[in-house]
Amino acid sequence: MAAFNKLGLDATKVKYRDIYRNEIFRDNPTEQEPFIPKVNYVDMHEAIVNSSNIFFIRMANENSLEEQMAALYQATGMNIDQRGGYDFAPSTNKVKQAEDLADWRKEVMNHDRRAYNNPKLMGTKNRYRSPFSGLAWGQSSLTSTPASMARMAGAIANNGVMMPSRYLLKEAGVNQPMAIGVDIAEDTAYAGTLTRYMIDQSNQPGKQKIKNIVVAGKSGTPERVINGEIESDGWYVFFAPTPDHRSRTVTCIRIERGKGSSNAVLVANSIAKVLEKRGYIVSF
């Protein structure tokens, strides 16, 4: 979404024909990022469908997406270096928000491209190991809760408008008004494009994520260092229309130290069965 908000639909036209196997992070029997010549090129569709971390790192660095990424993180409640973000509702303290953003710009979003532009690191993974590059694929000092990820997916599902989290329908017997949505996409077309890509990601031939139902989704396997050891969490976020097609229901699963996203997808299947049975979702 950050790339769309800066480049417009031209973000879909960006193609990398020089992402090679020595550079990719995921290269094992269960997860392998796309690389040349396995594919002819990597564009945004390929990157979302087959999880090209290198594509998103390159897009962030080469298009200076710091401000667009920061805006999305603040809106959805994610934080960097344990600053910013929120759990239940955005802070109304504008001074604190400005201070958090200033800290992000100083510590991580400082346009440091020394590693990325270092000729000695070209063609290696180390080119992509700066703190800012880490943000581009959900690593580094970026922290997100399942609620934050659900807000982001919910905005994509809702034509680019994020609805603030709602916890009470009534308070002391009084109906609570629905809050006004927040535009996080500069154009509704960006959300529509991402929805189509997410449908393709979760419904590849022979690899449908949710059995017997077409959803829009995205899996992820971010790494963390725990007690000196690299551990991977398993994520899967998906959404699907309600039976009346007036809304969409979003679900996000995170399994800490889950080794990969496959277990999160298994849990998602169990949840989807319940949601479908109770009338919360149908296929696209």
Beta strands, then each sheet from edge to edge (+ up, - down):
strand 1: 79-80
strand 2: 142-143
strand 3: 161-162
strand 4: 170-171
strand 5: 174-175
strand 6: 182-183
strand 7: 203-204
strand 8: 207-208
strand 9: 216-220
strand 10: 223-226
strand 11: 229-232
strand 12: 234-241
strand 13: 248-255
sheet 1: 1+ 2-
sheet 2: 3+ 6-
sheet 3: 4+ 5-
sheet 4: 7+ 8-
sheet 5: 9+ 12- 13+
sheet 6: 10+ 11-
end
